[in-house]
Amino acid sequence: MSATAAQSDPSSDSMDPIFHLVRILPFSFLRPPRLRLKLPTFTLPSAMTVYSLILLTYFMVVSGIVYDVIVEPPGIGSTQDRFTGAVKPVVFLPGRVNGQYIIEGLSSGFMFVLGGVGIVLLDLALDKNRAKNVKTSYATAGVAFVVISYVMSMLFVRIKIPGSGPGELCMPHGGIDLDLERNNSTALVQVFK
């Protein structure tokens, strides 16, 4: 061993003789075995497997699985009818934007995944190497999935936040009632206040 190698090795700086004995003595009569181990070979998963795992992860994230694990909300809620006294199941937790039942999160997540699959089908419909009837089927299913996903998601928002129709989401106090027959100038003044 050269002087520079001894200086760079931090264990050689130790003055403890027991450390040297433990370090050197066992290896004076023990020899490591000659193993013929093969490194395991990993094959890459197929593109469809990766896509399925990513889609499943996306579904779990947008469904609020982290919220469900931490808060542990009930699977479905219930409310009592004021007139009959009967207990009715409630799927959406009304009035609370930052809370959900488990079924509410799963159904919303399914609608988001359905819209994403619709966009993928629309992309597959643009492939020039496919037959025309297959491209038409992909395009029809893609448009249907996207439209269903959008309509159902907007319905979920209207159920979740009562009184949130089109145009009322961006207006304070739930929108403005415009009575254009009575007085147009008053309505314009209310809009720009």
N, C-alpha and C positions, 0 to 999 in steps of 0.2 A: 504494500500500500504506500503510495507516495505521500509526501508531506501535505500537498494541497488537497488530496482526497481525504486525508485524516482531519484536516481543518474544516472541510465542508460538511463532514458527517457530524451531526450534533451529538450522537451517542458516544463518540470517541472522546468528547470533552468531559464526560462523567468520570469522576475519580472513585466511584463506588466499585469495589472488587466483586461484590456479590452480583451486581448487574452484569459484569463481564462474564462471570461464571454461568449465570443463567442464560446468557446470550450465546456463549460459545460451547460450553460443555455438552449440552444435549445433541448438538449437531456434529460433534466429533465422532459419535458412534451411531447416530440415527441418520438414515438417508431417506429423503422423500421418495415415495413410490413413483414409478413411471406409469402414469395413467394415460390411457388412450381415449380421452373424452372428446366427443364431437360437440361442436357448438350447435345448439338447436337452430334449425332453419325456420324462419317465419315467412309464410306466404302472405302477400298482401290480400286483404279482403276484396271482394268484387265491388264494383261501383254501386250496385244496387244495395248491397249490405251497408255500405257507408251512408248512402242516401237514407235508408230505412232508420239507421241509428240516429242520424241527424234529425230526421222528421220526428222520431219518438222523443228525442231530447227537446225539440222545439215545442211539441205538444205538452210535455210535462212542465216546461218553464212558463208558457203562456197560460196554462191551466191553473197556475198558482200553487204548485205542489210544495214549494218552500213555505208559503203562507199556511197551507194546510197542515204541514208537519209542525210548524212552530206554534200556531194559534190553536190547532185542533178544533175547528168549527164542526158543528153537526153536519151530517150528510144532507139533510133537508130540514127545512123549518116548518112551522105550523102556526096557524092563526085561527082564532075562534070567530065564527060569524056572529055579528051583533044581534041579528034577528032570530035565528034558529038555535044558536048556541052550539052548532056542529063545528067540529075541528076540521079544518081544511089544510092540506099540505101546501107549502109555499116553497118554490124552487129558488126564487131570487130574493136576496136580502134587500128589501126596499129602503131607499133613502140613504144608504151608506155606500159611498163609492169605494171606500177603502176596506170593505169587508165583503165576505162571500160565503155561501154554503159550498160544500164540496161538489155537489151536482152542478151548481151554477158555473163553477170554474171549469169543470170537465166539458160541459156543453159549449161554453164560450171558446175553450181551447180547440174543441172539435171543429167549430165553425172557422176558426183561423187556419187550421190545418187544411180544411176543405178548400178554402180560398187559395192557399198556397199550392195545393195539388192541381187546382184549376189553372193556375198560372203555368205550372209545369206542363200540363196537357196542351195549353195554348202554344207553348214553346215547341212541343213535340209535333204539333200540327204544321209547323213551318218547315219541317224536314222535307227536302226535295226527293229523297230516295224512297219515300213511302208511297203506297198506292193512294189514289185520290179518295176512295171511300174511307180508308183508314184515317187520312188527314181530316176529312169531314167529320168523322166520328170523334176524333180527338178535339177538334175545334168546338163542336157542339157540346160535348161533355165539359170542356174547359170553361166555356162561357156560362153554361148552366151552373157549374160549381161556384164560379166567382159571383154570379148574381145571387144564388141562394145564400152564400156566405155573407154577402153584404146586407141583403134584406134581413136575414135572421140576426145579424150582429146589431143592426139598427133597431130591430124589435127588442132585443135584449137590453139595449141602452134605454129605450122608452119604458120598459118594464122596471128597470133598475132605478131610473130617475124619472118619477112621474112628472108629466108636464114638459117633457123635453122633446117637443116635436121639431120638424124641420125649421131652421132659422131661429129657434128659441134657445139653442145651446149657446149662441154667442151674445144674446141679448140679456141684460140684467133684468131681474124681476120677471123672468119667464116670457119676455117678448112684449110688444106694444100692440094694443088694439087700435087699428086704424079704421076710423069711420070716415071714409072718403066722401060720402054723400053729404055729410053735415058740414065739415069744414076742413078743406085740404091744408090750409096754412097752419092750423093748430096741430095737425098730424105731423107735418114736416118739422115744426118747432119741437115736438116731443121726440122725434127721431134724432135730431141733432143736439139735444141737451146732454 
